[in-house]
Amino acid sequence: MYRRIRDLREDCDLTQKQLGETVGVSQRTYAYYESGQRMLTPQVLCSLAKFYNTSVDYLLELTDDPRPYPRRR
């Protein structure tokens, strides 16, 4: 289960449908991501990290630091 993507979505008062549209997937697919029934694709992970201004590691609970990594110039 991807707890952080659910928590971040709820903190922003967004529905699964709204966030699914933002990252280019259906509401059902997004629900599968949140529940862990489907693995997040690299493209969706990157889209979510950009949307929430955080790192992929934070979304995957590999770190508790929500700050994004510095971007390359």
All heavy atoms as a GROMACS GRO file, in nm:
protein
  612
    1MET      N    1   0.084  -0.118   0.000
    1MET     CA    2   0.000   0.000   0.000
    1MET      C    3   0.089   0.125   0.000
    1MET      O    4   0.190   0.129   0.068
    1MET     CB    5  -0.090  -0.002   0.124
    1MET     CG    6  -0.182   0.114   0.130
    1MET     SD    7  -0.329   0.085   0.226
    1MET     CE    8  -0.279   0.143   0.385
    2TYR      N    9   0.049   0.222  -0.079
    2TYR     CA   10   0.123   0.348  -0.088
    2TYR      C   11   0.050   0.451  -0.001
    2TYR      O   12  -0.027   0.533  -0.048
    2TYR     CB   13   0.132   0.396  -0.233
    2TYR     CG   14   0.208   0.301  -0.322
    2TYR    CD1   15   0.143   0.217  -0.411
    2TYR    CD2   16   0.347   0.296  -0.318
    2TYR    CE1   17   0.213   0.131  -0.494
    2TYR    CE2   18   0.418   0.211  -0.400
    2TYR     CZ   19   0.350   0.128  -0.487
    2TYR     OH   20   0.419   0.044  -0.569
    3ARG      N   21   0.080   0.446   0.127
    3ARG     CA   22   0.012   0.530   0.225
    3ARG      C   23   0.034   0.679   0.200
    3ARG      O   24  -0.057   0.759   0.216
    3ARG     CB   25   0.064   0.492   0.365
    3ARG     CG   26  -0.037   0.487   0.470
    3ARG     CD   27   0.017   0.439   0.604
    3ARG     NE   28   0.154   0.393   0.603
    3ARG     CZ   29   0.190   0.266   0.624
    3ARG    NH1   30   0.099   0.175   0.648
    3ARG    NH2   31   0.316   0.230   0.624
    4ARG      N   32   0.154   0.715   0.163
    4ARG     CA   33   0.185   0.858   0.148
    4ARG      C   34   0.107   0.923   0.034
    4ARG      O   35   0.066   1.038   0.046
    4ARG     CB   36   0.335   0.879   0.125
    4ARG     CG   37   0.414   0.859   0.252
    4ARG     CD   38   0.504   0.976   0.282
    4ARG     NE   39   0.556   0.968   0.416
    4ARG     CZ   40   0.680   0.934   0.447
    4ARG    NH1   41   0.765   0.904   0.352
    4ARG    NH2   42   0.717   0.931   0.572
    5ILE      N   43   0.088   0.852  -0.076
    5ILE     CA   44   0.015   0.917  -0.184
    5ILE      C   45  -0.131   0.938  -0.145
    5ILE      O   46  -0.192   1.036  -0.185
    5ILE     CB   47   0.029   0.845  -0.320
    5ILE    CG1   48  -0.035   0.708  -0.321
    5ILE    CG2   49   0.174   0.840  -0.364
    5ILE    CD1   50  -0.047   0.648  -0.460
    6ARG      N   51  -0.186   0.847  -0.064
    6ARG     CA   52  -0.323   0.867  -0.016
    6ARG      C   53  -0.327   0.984   0.082
    6ARG      O   54  -0.412   1.072   0.073
    6ARG     CB   55  -0.376   0.741   0.053
    6ARG     CG   56  -0.522   0.756   0.098
    6ARG     CD   57  -0.564   0.652   0.199
    6ARG     NE   58  -0.487   0.673   0.321
    6ARG     CZ   59  -0.430   0.576   0.392
    6ARG    NH1   60  -0.442   0.451   0.356
    6ARG    NH2   61  -0.362   0.604   0.502
    7ASP      N   62  -0.233   0.986   0.176
    7ASP     CA   63  -0.231   1.093   0.277
    7ASP      C   64  -0.213   1.231   0.213
    7ASP      O   65  -0.281   1.326   0.250
    7ASP     CB   66  -0.121   1.068   0.380
    7ASP     CG   67  -0.149   0.947   0.468
    7ASP    OD1   68  -0.265   0.899   0.470
    7ASP    OD2   69  -0.055   0.900   0.535
    8LEU      N   70  -0.121   1.241   0.118
    8LEU     CA   71  -0.098   1.370   0.051
    8LEU      C   72  -0.222   1.413  -0.026
    8LEU      O   73  -0.259   1.531  -0.025
    8LEU     CB   74   0.022   1.361  -0.043
    8LEU     CG   75   0.158   1.356   0.026
    8LEU    CD1   76   0.266   1.315  -0.074
    8LEU    CD2   77   0.192   1.490   0.090
    9ARG      N   78  -0.287   1.320  -0.094
    9ARG     CA   79  -0.409   1.354  -0.168
    9ARG      C   80  -0.516   1.405  -0.075
    9ARG      O   81  -0.580   1.507  -0.099
    9ARG     CB   82  -0.460   1.230  -0.245
    9ARG     CG   83  -0.591   1.256  -0.319
    9ARG     CD   84  -0.643   1.132  -0.388
    9ARG     NE   85  -0.666   1.020  -0.299
    9ARG     CZ   86  -0.772   1.007  -0.218
    9ARG    NH1   87  -0.864   1.102  -0.213
    9ARG    NH2   88  -0.786   0.901  -0.142
   10GLU      N   89  -0.535   1.334   0.037
   10GLU     CA   90  -0.638   1.376   0.133
   10GLU      C   91  -0.603   1.510   0.196
   10GLU      O   92  -0.692   1.592   0.220
   10GLU     CB   93  -0.656   1.268   0.240
   10GLU     CG   94  -0.724   1.143   0.185
   10GLU     CD   95  -0.733   1.031   0.286
   10GLU    OE1   96  -0.668   1.039   0.394
   10GLU    OE2   97  -0.804   0.933   0.258
   11ASP      N   98  -0.475   1.534   0.223
   11ASP     CA   99  -0.433   1.663   0.280
   11ASP      C  100  -0.465   1.778   0.186
   11ASP      O  101  -0.489   1.891   0.231
   11ASP     CB  102  -0.283   1.663   0.310
   11ASP     CG  103  -0.246   1.575   0.428
   11ASP    OD1  104  -0.337   1.531   0.502
   11ASP    OD2  105  -0.125   1.548   0.445
   12CYS      N  106  -0.465   1.752   0.056
   12CYS     CA  107  -0.496   1.855  -0.044
   12CYS      C  108  -0.645   1.857  -0.079
   12CYS      O  109  -0.686   1.932  -0.168
   12CYS     CB  110  -0.415   1.832  -0.170
   12CYS     SG  111  -0.238   1.859  -0.148
   13ASP      N  112  -0.725   1.776  -0.010
   13ASP     CA  113  -0.870   1.768  -0.036
   13ASP      C  114  -0.902   1.738  -0.181
   13ASP      O  115  -0.989   1.800  -0.242
   13ASP     CB  116  -0.941   1.898   0.008
   13ASP     CG  117  -0.936   1.918   0.158
   13ASP    OD1  118  -0.945   1.818   0.233
   13ASP    OD2  119  -0.922   2.034   0.201
   14LEU      N  120  -0.828   1.642  -0.238
   14LEU     CA  121  -0.851   1.600  -0.375
   14LEU      C  122  -0.913   1.461  -0.378
   14LEU      O  123  -0.888   1.380  -0.290
   14LEU     CB  124  -0.718   1.597  -0.453
   14LEU     CG  125  -0.649   1.731  -0.471
   14LEU    CD1  126  -0.508   1.710  -0.525
   14LEU    CD2  127  -0.729   1.820  -0.564
   15THR      N  128  -0.991   1.435  -0.482
   15THR     CA  129  -1.046   1.301  -0.500
   15THR      C  130  -0.948   1.217  -0.581
   15THR      O  131  -0.857   1.270  -0.646
   15THR     CB  132  -1.181   1.306  -0.575
   15THR    OG1  133  -1.156   1.354  -0.708
   15THR    CG2  134  -1.282   1.394  -0.504
   16GLN      N  135  -0.970   1.087  -0.578
   16GLN     CA  136  -0.887   0.999  -0.660
   16GLN      C  137  -0.906   1.033  -0.808
   16GLN      O  138  -0.810   1.028  -0.885
   16GLN     CB  139  -0.923   0.853  -0.635
   16GLN     CG  140  -0.880   0.803  -0.500
   16GLN     CD  141  -0.926   0.662  -0.473
   16GLN    OE1  142  -1.021   0.612  -0.532
   16GLN    NE2  143  -0.856   0.595  -0.382
   17LYS      N  144  -1.026   1.068  -0.846
   17LYS     CA  145  -1.053   1.103  -0.985
   17LYS      C  146  -0.974   1.227  -1.025
   17LYS      O  147  -0.913   1.230  -1.132
   17LYS     CB  148  -1.203   1.127  -1.007
   17LYS     CG  149  -1.236   1.159  -1.149
   17LYS     CD  150  -1.383   1.178  -1.172
   17LYS     CE  151  -1.404   1.206  -1.320
   17LYS     NZ  152  -1.534   1.249  -1.353
   18GLN      N  153  -0.975   1.330  -0.940
   18GLN     CA  154  -0.902   1.453  -0.972
   18GLN      C  155  -0.753   1.426  -0.987
   18GLN      O  156  -0.688   1.475  -1.080
   18GLN     CB  157  -0.924   1.558  -0.863
   18GLN     CG  158  -1.064   1.615  -0.860
   18GLN     CD  159  -1.088   1.699  -0.737
   18GLN    OE1  160  -1.051   1.661  -0.626
   18GLN    NE2  161  -1.153   1.814  -0.757
   19LEU      N  162  -0.697   1.349  -0.896
   19LEU     CA  163  -0.554   1.324  -0.902
   19LEU      C  164  -0.520   1.229  -1.017
   19LEU      O  165  -0.418   1.246  -1.083
   19LEU     CB  166  -0.502   1.268  -0.770
   19LEU     CG  167  -0.356   1.294  -0.745
   19LEU    CD1  168  -0.316   1.437  -0.775
   19LEU    CD2  169  -0.320   1.262  -0.605
   20GLY      N  170  -0.608   1.133  -1.043
   20GLY     CA  171  -0.587   1.046  -1.158
   20GLY      C  172  -0.580   1.125  -1.287
   20GLY      O  173  -0.494   1.101  -1.372
   21GLU      N  174  -0.671   1.222  -1.303
   21GLU     CA  175  -0.669   1.307  -1.422
   21GLU      C  176  -0.541   1.388  -1.430
   21GLU      O  177  -0.486   1.408  -1.538
   21GLU     CB  178  -0.790   1.400  -1.422
   21GLU     CG  179  -0.921   1.328  -1.448
   21GLU     CD  180  -1.044   1.416  -1.428
   21GLU    OE1  181  -1.029   1.532  -1.385
   21GLU    OE2  182  -1.155   1.366  -1.456
   22THR      N  183  -0.491   1.431  -1.316
   22THR     CA  184  -0.368   1.510  -1.312
   22THR      C  185  -0.248   1.430  -1.362
   22THR      O  186  -0.162   1.483  -1.431
   22THR     CB  187  -0.341   1.561  -1.168
   22THR    OG1  188  -0.450   1.643  -1.129
   22THR    CG2  189  -0.213   1.639  -1.159
   23VAL      N  190  -0.243   1.302  -1.327
   23VAL     CA  191  -0.128   1.218  -1.366
   23VAL      C  192  -0.158   1.131  -1.487
   23VAL      O  193  -0.074   1.052  -1.529
   23VAL     CB  194  -0.075   1.133  -1.248
   23VAL    CG1  195  -0.025   1.222  -1.136
   23VAL    CG2  196  -0.180   1.035  -1.198
   24GLY      N  197  -0.279   1.142  -1.544
   24GLY     CA  198  -0.310   1.073  -1.668
   24GLY      C  199  -0.357   0.930  -1.656
   24GLY      O  200  -0.331   0.849  -1.745
   25VAL      N  201  -0.424   0.897  -1.544
   25VAL     CA  202  -0.480   0.762  -1.528
   25VAL      C  203  -0.625   0.775  -1.482
   25VAL      O  204  -0.668   0.880  -1.435
   25VAL     CB  205  -0.399   0.676  -1.428
   25VAL    CG1  206  -0.256   0.657  -1.474
   25VAL    CG2  207  -0.402   0.734  -1.287
   26SER      N  208  -0.699   0.666  -1.491
   26SER     CA  209  -0.838   0.667  -1.447
   26SER      C  210  -0.847   0.665  -1.294
   26SER      O  211  -0.749   0.634  -1.225
   26SER     CB  212  -0.912   0.545  -1.502
   26SER     OG  213  -0.863   0.426  -1.440
   27GLN      N  214  -0.964   0.695  -1.242
   27GLN     CA  215  -0.986   0.690  -1.098
   27GLN      C  216  -0.960   0.550  -1.045
   27GLN      O  217  -0.899   0.531  -0.941
   27GLN     CB  218  -1.129   0.735  -1.064
   27GLN     CG  219  -1.163   0.733  -0.916
   27GLN     CD  220  -1.210   0.597  -0.865
   27GLN    OE1  221  -1.274   0.522  -0.937
   27GLN    NE2  222  -1.177   0.565  -0.743
   28ARG      N  223  -1.006   0.450  -1.117
   28ARG     CA  224  -0.988   0.311  -1.074
   28ARG      C  225  -0.840   0.274  -1.066
   28ARG      O  226  -0.796   0.213  -0.968
   28ARG     CB  227  -1.060   0.215  -1.167
   28ARG     CG  228  -1.045   0.070  -1.125
   28ARG     CD  229  -1.129  -0.019  -1.206
   28ARG     NE  230  -1.267   0.004  -1.162
   28ARG     CZ  231  -1.365  -0.078  -1.185
   28ARG    NH1  232  -1.345  -0.189  -1.252
   28ARG    NH2  233  -1.486  -0.052  -1.142
   29THR      N  234  -0.765   0.311  -1.167
   29THR     CA  235  -0.621   0.283  -1.166
   29THR      C  236  -0.554   0.353  -1.048
   29THR      O  237  -0.472   0.294  -0.978
   29THR     CB  238  -0.556   0.327  -1.299
   29THR    OG1  239  -0.615   0.251  -1.405
   29THR    CG2  240  -0.406   0.305  -1.298
   30TYR      N  241  -0.592   0.479  -1.026
   30TYR     CA  242  -0.533   0.552  -0.913
   30TYR      C  243  -0.569   0.485  -0.781
   30TYR      O  244  -0.486   0.474  -0.691
   30TYR     CB  245  -0.574   0.699  -0.914
   30TYR     CG  246  -0.490   0.777  -0.819
   30TYR    CD1  247  -0.365   0.823  -0.858
   30TYR    CD2  248  -0.530   0.800  -0.688
   30TYR    CE1  249  -0.283   0.890  -0.769
   30TYR    CE2  250  -0.449   0.867  -0.599
   30TYR     CZ  251  -0.326   0.912  -0.640
   30TYR     OH  252  -0.244   0.976  -0.552
   31ALA      N  253  -0.692   0.438  -0.768
   31ALA     CA  254  -0.733   0.367  -0.646
   31ALA      C  255  -0.649   0.241  -0.628
   31ALA      O  256  -0.610   0.208  -0.515
   31ALA     CB  257  -0.882   0.333  -0.653
   32TYR      N  258  -0.621   0.171  -0.737
   32TYR     CA  259  -0.536   0.052  -0.729
   32TYR      C  260  -0.396   0.088  -0.681
   32TYR      O  261  -0.333   0.015  -0.605
   32TYR     CB  262  -0.526  -0.019  -0.864
   32TYR     CG  263  -0.650  -0.094  -0.906
   32TYR    CD1  264  -0.680  -0.112  -1.040
   32TYR    CD2  265  -0.739  -0.149  -0.813
   32TYR    CE1  266  -0.792  -0.182  -1.082
   32TYR    CE2  267  -0.852  -0.218  -0.854
   32TYR     CZ  268  -0.878  -0.234  -0.987
   32TYR     OH  269  -0.988  -0.304  -1.027
   33TYR      N  270  -0.344   0.203  -0.728
   33TYR     CA  271  -0.213   0.248  -0.680
   33TYR      C  272  -0.215   0.270  -0.530
   33TYR      O  273  -0.128   0.223  -0.458
   33TYR     CB  274  -0.170   0.377  -0.750
   33TYR     CG  275  -0.135   0.367  -0.895
   33TYR    CD1  276  -0.157   0.474  -0.980
   33TYR    CD2  277  -0.078   0.252  -0.949
   33TYR    CE1  278  -0.123   0.467  -1.114
   33TYR    CE2  279  -0.045   0.245  -1.083
   33TYR     CZ  280  -0.067   0.353  -1.165
   33TYR     OH  281  -0.034   0.347  -1.298
   34GLU      N  282  -0.314   0.344  -0.483
   34GLU     CA  283  -0.320   0.376  -0.339
   34GLU      C  284  -0.332   0.250  -0.253
   34GLU      O  285  -0.274   0.242  -0.146
   34GLU     CB  286  -0.439   0.467  -0.310
   34GLU     CG  287  -0.413   0.611  -0.344
   34GLU     CD  288  -0.520   0.704  -0.290
   34GLU    OE1  289  -0.613   0.659  -0.219
   34GLU    OE2  290  -0.511   0.825  -0.318
   35SER      N  291  -0.407   0.153  -0.300
   35SER     CA  292  -0.429   0.031  -0.221
   35SER      C  293  -0.316  -0.069  -0.235
   35SER      O  294  -0.311  -0.168  -0.162
   35SER     CB  295  -0.560  -0.036  -0.262
   35SER     OG  296  -0.550  -0.088  -0.394
   36GLY      N  297  -0.225  -0.045  -0.330
   36GLY     CA  298  -0.114  -0.137  -0.351
   36GLY      C  299  -0.149  -0.254  -0.440
   36GLY      O  300  -0.069  -0.346  -0.456
   37GLN      N  301  -0.267  -0.252  -0.501
   37GLN     CA  302  -0.306  -0.360  -0.591
   37GLN      C  303  -0.235  -0.349  -0.726
   37GLN      O  304  -0.234  -0.445  -0.802
   37GLN     CB  305  -0.457  -0.360  -0.614
   37GLN     CG  306  -0.535  -0.398  -0.490
   37GLN     CD  307  -0.684  -0.392  -0.513
   37GLN    OE1  308  -0.735  -0.294  -0.567
   37GLN    NE2  309  -0.753  -0.496  -0.472
   38ARG      N  310  -0.180  -0.234  -0.753
   38ARG     CA  311  -0.104  -0.213  -0.875
   38ARG      C  312   0.020  -0.131  -0.838
   38ARG      O  313   0.013  -0.039  -0.758
   38ARG     CB  314  -0.189  -0.137  -0.976
   38ARG     CG  315  -0.124  -0.126  -1.112
   38ARG     CD  316  -0.215  -0.062  -1.211
   38ARG     NE  317  -0.313  -0.160  -1.258
   38ARG     CZ  318  -0.402  -0.135  -1.352
   38ARG    NH1  319  -0.408  -0.014  -1.405
   38ARG    NH2  320  -0.486  -0.227  -1.391
   39MET      N  321   0.134  -0.168  -0.898
   39MET     CA  322   0.257  -0.094  -0.871
   39MET      C  323   0.256   0.039  -0.946
   39MET      O  324   0.212   0.046  -1.061
   39MET     CB  325   0.378  -0.176  -0.913
   39MET     CG  326   0.402  -0.295  -0.822
   39MET     SD  327   0.559  -0.376  -0.856
   39MET     CE  328   0.672  -0.247  -0.812
   40LEU      N  329   0.305   0.142  -0.881
   40LEU     CA  330   0.318   0.272  -0.945
   40LEU      C  331   0.421   0.264  -1.057
   40LEU      O  332   0.527   0.203  -1.040
   40LEU     CB  333   0.364   0.377  -0.843
   40LEU     CG  334   0.260   0.423  -0.744
   40LEU    CD1  335   0.326   0.492  -0.626
   40LEU    CD2  336   0.161   0.516  -0.810
   41THR      N  337   0.390   0.324  -1.170
   41THR     CA  338   0.487   0.329  -1.279
   41THR      C  339   0.586   0.442  -1.253
   41THR      O  340   0.554   0.538  -1.181
   41THR     CB  341   0.416   0.353  -1.414
   41THR    OG1  342   0.357   0.483  -1.412
   41THR    CG2  343   0.310   0.247  -1.442
   42PRO      N  344   0.703   0.435  -1.312
   42PRO     CA  345   0.798   0.545  -1.294
   42PRO      C  346   0.741   0.680  -1.340
   42PRO      O  347   0.766   0.782  -1.276
   42PRO     CB  348   0.918   0.504  -1.382
   42PRO     CG  349   0.909   0.355  -1.387
   42PRO     CD  350   0.762   0.323  -1.386
   43GLN      N  351   0.663   0.679  -1.448
   43GLN     CA  352   0.605   0.803  -1.498
   43GLN      C  353   0.508   0.864  -1.397
   43GLN      O  354   0.509   0.986  -1.373
   43GLN     CB  355   0.532   0.779  -1.632
   43GLN     CG  356   0.621   0.739  -1.745
   43GLN     CD  357   0.649   0.588  -1.748
   43GLN    OE1  358   0.605   0.511  -1.664
   43GLN    NE2  359   0.724   0.547  -1.848
   44VAL      N  360   0.423   0.781  -1.338
   44VAL     CA  361   0.327   0.830  -1.238
   44VAL      C  362   0.400   0.876  -1.113
   44VAL      O  363   0.367   0.980  -1.056
   44VAL     CB  364   0.219   0.723  -1.207
   44VAL    CG1  365   0.134   0.765  -1.088
   44VAL    CG2  366   0.132   0.698  -1.330
   45LEU      N  367   0.500   0.802  -1.070
   45LEU     CA  368   0.578   0.843  -0.953
   45LEU      C  369   0.641   0.980  -0.974
   45LEU      O  370   0.633   1.067  -0.886
   45LEU     CB  371   0.690   0.742  -0.925
   45LEU     CG  372   0.660   0.632  -0.827
   45LEU    CD1  373   0.776   0.532  -0.823
   45LEU    CD2  374   0.632   0.686  -0.689
   46CYS      N  375   0.700   1.001  -1.089
   46CYS     CA  376   0.762   1.131  -1.118
   46CYS      C  377   0.657   1.241  -1.125
   46CYS      O  378   0.679   1.351  -1.073
   46CYS     CB  379   0.841   1.124  -1.248
   46CYS     SG  380   0.991   1.025  -1.235
   47SER      N  381   0.543   1.213  -1.185
   47SER     CA  382   0.435   1.312  -1.192
   47SER      C  383   0.386   1.350  -1.054
   47SER      O  384   0.361   1.468  -1.025
   47SER     CB  385   0.318   1.259  -1.276
   47SER     OG  386   0.355   1.244  -1.409
   48LEU      N  387   0.370   1.251  -0.967
   48LEU     CA  388   0.324   1.278  -0.830
   48LEU      C  389   0.427   1.358  -0.752
   48LEU      O  390   0.392   1.450  -0.678
   48LEU     CB  391   0.290   1.148  -0.758
   48LEU     CG  392   0.165   1.075  -0.805
   48LEU    CD1  393   0.157   0.937  -0.742
   48LEU    CD2  394   0.041   1.156  -0.772
   49ALA      N  395   0.554   1.322  -0.767
   49ALA     CA  396   0.660   1.394  -0.696
   49ALA      C  397   0.663   1.541  -0.740
   49ALA      O  398   0.676   1.630  -0.657
   49ALA     CB  399   0.795   1.327  -0.720
   50LYS      N  400   0.646   1.566  -0.870
   50LYS     CA  401   0.644   1.704  -0.919
   50LYS      C  402   0.519   1.776  -0.868
   50LYS      O  403   0.526   1.891  -0.826
   50LYS     CB  404   0.647   1.706  -1.072
   50LYS     CG  405   0.782   1.673  -1.129
   50LYS     CD  406   0.778   1.675  -1.280
   50LYS     CE  407   0.911   1.629  -1.336
   50LYS     NZ  408   0.909   1.619  -1.482
   51PHE      N  409   0.405   1.709  -0.873
   51PHE     CA  410   0.280   1.770  -0.829
   51PHE      C  411   0.287   1.811  -0.682
   51PHE      O  412   0.245   1.920  -0.646
   51PHE     CB  413   0.164   1.672  -0.851
   51PHE     CG  414   0.031   1.725  -0.810
   51PHE    CD1  415  -0.039   1.811  -0.893
   51PHE    CD2  416  -0.026   1.691  -0.688
   51PHE    CE1  417  -0.163   1.863  -0.856
   51PHE    CE2  418  -0.149   1.741  -0.649
   51PHE     CZ  419  -0.218   1.827  -0.733
   52TYR      N  420   0.341   1.724  -0.598
   52TYR     CA  421   0.348   1.751  -0.454
   52TYR      C  422   0.477   1.823  -0.413
   52TYR      O  423   0.496   1.851  -0.295
   52TYR     CB  424   0.335   1.622  -0.375
   52TYR     CG  425   0.198   1.561  -0.379
   52TYR    CD1  426   0.178   1.432  -0.428
   52TYR    CD2  427   0.087   1.631  -0.335
   52TYR    CE1  428   0.052   1.375  -0.430
   52TYR    CE2  429  -0.040   1.575  -0.338
   52TYR     CZ  430  -0.056   1.447  -0.385
   52TYR     OH  431  -0.182   1.392  -0.388
   53ASN      N  432   0.566   1.848  -0.510
   53ASN     CA  433   0.694   1.914  -0.482
   53ASN      C  434   0.771   1.838  -0.374
   53ASN      O  435   0.813   1.894  -0.272
   53ASN     CB  436   0.674   2.060  -0.443
   53ASN     CG  437   0.805   2.137  -0.448
   53ASN    OD1  438   0.890   2.110  -0.531
   53ASN    ND2  439   0.821   2.231  -0.357
   54THR      N  440   0.789   1.710  -0.398
   54THR     CA  441   0.861   1.624  -0.304
   54THR      C  442   0.947   1.527  -0.385
   54THR      O  443   0.959   1.541  -0.505
   54THR     CB  444   0.761   1.549  -0.211
   54THR    OG1  445   0.833   1.488  -0.106
   54THR    CG2  446   0.678   1.446  -0.285
   55SER      N  447   1.007   1.431  -0.318
   55SER     CA  448   1.090   1.333  -0.388
   55SER      C  449   1.015   1.200  -0.402
   55SER      O  450   0.923   1.170  -0.325
   55SER     CB  451   1.220   1.309  -0.312
   55SER     OG  452   1.195   1.241  -0.190
   56VAL      N  453   1.058   1.122  -0.499
   56VAL     CA  454   1.003   0.988  -0.516
   56VAL      C  455   1.032   0.904  -0.391
   56VAL      O  456   0.948   0.826  -0.346
   56VAL     CB  457   1.062   0.922  -0.643
   56VAL    CG1  458   1.027   0.775  -0.650
   56VAL    CG2  459   1.012   0.995  -0.767
   57ASP      N  460   1.149   0.922  -0.333
   57ASP     CA  461   1.184   0.848  -0.210
   57ASP      C  462   1.085   0.877  -0.098
   57ASP      O  463   1.049   0.787  -0.021
   57ASP     CB  464   1.325   0.882  -0.164
   57ASP     CG  465   1.432   0.817  -0.250
   57ASP    OD1  466   1.398   0.733  -0.336
   57ASP    OD2  467   1.550   0.850  -0.231
   58TYR      N  468   1.040   1.000  -0.087
   58TYR     CA  469   0.942   1.035   0.015
   58TYR      C  470   0.810   0.964  -0.012
   58TYR      O  471   0.748   0.908   0.078
   58TYR     CB  472   0.922   1.186   0.023
   58TYR     CG  473   0.822   1.226   0.128
   58TYR    CD1  474   0.856   1.223   0.263
   58TYR    CD2  475   0.693   1.266   0.094
   58TYR    CE1  476   0.764   1.259   0.360
   58TYR    CE2  477   0.601   1.303   0.190
   58TYR     CZ  478   0.637   1.298   0.323
   58TYR     OH  479   0.545   1.333   0.420
   59LEU      N  480   0.766   0.964  -0.138
   59LEU     CA  481   0.641   0.898  -0.173
   59LEU      C  482   0.646   0.748  -0.143
   59LEU      O  483   0.546   0.688  -0.102
   59LEU     CB  484   0.609   0.919  -0.321
   59LEU     CG  485   0.582   1.062  -0.365
   59LEU    CD1  486   0.560   1.066  -0.515
   59LEU    CD2  487   0.463   1.121  -0.290
   60LEU      N  488   0.764   0.688  -0.162
   60LEU     CA  489   0.780   0.544  -0.139
   60LEU      C  490   0.818   0.510   0.004
   60LEU      O  491   0.845   0.394   0.035
   60LEU     CB  492   0.885   0.488  -0.236
   60LEU     CG  493   0.850   0.497  -0.384
   60LEU    CD1  494   0.967   0.450  -0.469
   60LEU    CD2  495   0.724   0.418  -0.415
   61GLU      N  496   0.820   0.612   0.090
   61GLU     CA  497   0.853   0.597   0.232
   61GLU      C  498   0.995   0.546   0.257
   61GLU      O  499   1.022   0.476   0.354
   61GLU     CB  500   0.751   0.508   0.303
   61GLU     CG  501   0.611   0.567   0.301
   61GLU     CD  502   0.510   0.486   0.381
   61GLU    OE1  503   0.542   0.446   0.495
   61GLU    OE2  504   0.400   0.462   0.327
   62LEU      N  505   1.087   0.585   0.168
   62LEU     CA  506   1.228   0.552   0.186
   62LEU      C  507   1.299   0.659   0.269
   62LEU      O  508   1.410   0.638   0.316
   62LEU     CB  509   1.298   0.535   0.052
   62LEU     CG  510   1.242   0.422  -0.036
   62LEU    CD1  511   1.308   0.424  -0.172
   62LEU    CD2  512   1.263   0.288   0.032
   63THR      N  513   1.233   0.774   0.283
   63THR     CA  514   1.283   0.883   0.366
   63THR      C  515   1.162   0.953   0.428
   63THR      O  516   1.051   0.946   0.376
   63THR     CB  517   1.366   0.984   0.284
   63THR    OG1  518   1.416   1.085   0.372
   63THR    CG2  519   1.286   1.050   0.175
   64ASP      N  520   1.187   1.019   0.540
   64ASP     CA  521   1.082   1.099   0.603
   64ASP      C  522   1.098   1.248   0.572
   64ASP      O  523   1.022   1.330   0.621
   64ASP     CB  524   1.083   1.077   0.755
   64ASP     CG  525   1.036   0.938   0.792
   64ASP    OD1  526   0.949   0.883   0.720
   64ASP    OD2  527   1.084   0.882   0.892
   65ASP      N  528   1.196   1.280   0.490
   65ASP     CA  529   1.222   1.419   0.452
   65ASP      C  530   1.142   1.450   0.325
   65ASP      O  531   1.173   1.397   0.218
   65ASP     CB  532   1.371   1.438   0.426
   65ASP     CG  533   1.408   1.582   0.397
   65ASP    OD1  534   1.318   1.667   0.385
   65ASP    OD2  535   1.529   1.608   0.385
   66PRO      N  536   1.040   1.536   0.335
   66PRO     CA  537   0.956   1.562   0.218
   66PRO      C  538   1.017   1.659   0.116
   66PRO      O  539   0.961   1.677   0.009
   66PRO     CB  540   0.830   1.623   0.279
   66PRO     CG  541   0.878   1.689   0.403
   66PRO     CD  542   0.991   1.602   0.454
   67ARG      N  543   1.132   1.718   0.147
   67ARG     CA  544   1.191   1.815   0.055
   67ARG      C  545   1.235   1.746  -0.074
   67ARG      O  546   1.293   1.638  -0.071
   67ARG     CB  547   1.311   1.883   0.118
   67ARG     CG  548   1.274   1.975   0.235
   67ARG     CD  549   1.394   2.034   0.298
   67ARG     NE  550   1.472   1.924   0.357
   67ARG     CZ  551   1.592   1.936   0.410
   67ARG    NH1  552   1.652   2.053   0.411
   67ARG    NH2  553   1.656   1.834   0.461
   68PRO      N  554   1.211   1.811  -0.188
   68PRO     CA  555   1.255   1.752  -0.315
   68PRO      C  556   1.406   1.763  -0.330
   68PRO      O  557   1.471   1.846  -0.265
   68PRO     CB  558   1.185   1.836  -0.421
   68PRO     CG  559   1.165   1.968  -0.354
   68PRO     CD  560   1.143   1.937  -0.208
   69TYR      N  561   1.463   1.680  -0.413
   69TYR     CA  562   1.604   1.688  -0.442
   69TYR      C  563   1.630   1.809  -0.530
   69TYR      O  564   1.544   1.849  -0.607
   69TYR     CB  565   1.654   1.562  -0.514
   69TYR     CG  566   1.637   1.437  -0.431
   69TYR    CD1  567   1.562   1.331  -0.479
   69TYR    CD2  568   1.696   1.425  -0.306
   69TYR    CE1  569   1.546   1.215  -0.403
   69TYR    CE2  570   1.680   1.312  -0.230
   69TYR     CZ  571   1.606   1.206  -0.279
   69TYR     OH  572   1.590   1.094  -0.205
   70PRO      N  573   1.749   1.867  -0.522
   70PRO     CA  574   1.781   1.980  -0.610
   70PRO      C  575   1.776   1.936  -0.756
   70PRO      O  576   1.815   1.825  -0.790
   70PRO     CB  577   1.923   2.018  -0.571
   70PRO     CG  578   1.950   1.952  -0.441
   70PRO     CD  579   1.858   1.835  -0.432
   71ARG      N  580   1.725   2.023  -0.841
   71ARG     CA  581   1.716   1.995  -0.984
   71ARG      C  582   1.849   2.024  -1.051
   71ARG      O  583   1.923   2.115  -1.010
   71ARG     CB  584   1.608   2.082  -1.048
   71ARG     CG  585   1.473   2.061  -0.989
   71ARG     CD  586   1.395   1.969  -1.076
   71ARG     NE  587   1.259   1.958  -1.021
   71ARG     CZ  588   1.198   1.844  -1.006
   71ARG    NH1  589   1.258   1.732  -1.038
   71ARG    NH2  590   1.077   1.839  -0.960
   72ARG      N  591   1.879   1.945  -1.155
   72ARG     CA  592   1.999   1.973  -1.235
   72ARG      C  593   1.975   2.095  -1.321
   72ARG      O  594   1.865   2.120  -1.364
   72ARG     CB  595   2.031   1.855  -1.326
   72ARG     CG  596   2.076   1.735  -1.252
   72ARG     CD  597   2.118   1.631  -1.352
   72ARG     NE  598   2.135   1.504  -1.283
   72ARG     CZ  599   2.150   1.390  -1.344
   72ARG    NH1  600   2.144   1.384  -1.474
   72ARG    NH2  601   2.166   1.280  -1.274
   73ARG      N  602   2.080   2.168  -1.346
   73ARG     CA  603   2.068   2.288  -1.432
   73ARG      C  604   2.111   2.260  -1.571
   73ARG      O  605   2.182   2.182  -1.607
   73ARG     CB  606   2.150   2.400  -1.372
   73ARG     CG  607   2.091   2.441  -1.240
   73ARG     CD  608   2.165   2.562  -1.188
   73ARG     NE  609   2.116   2.589  -1.054
   73ARG     CZ  610   2.046   2.693  -1.022
   73ARG    NH1  611   2.015   2.782  -1.114
   73ARG    NH2  612   2.007   2.714  -0.900
   0.00000   0.00000   0.00000
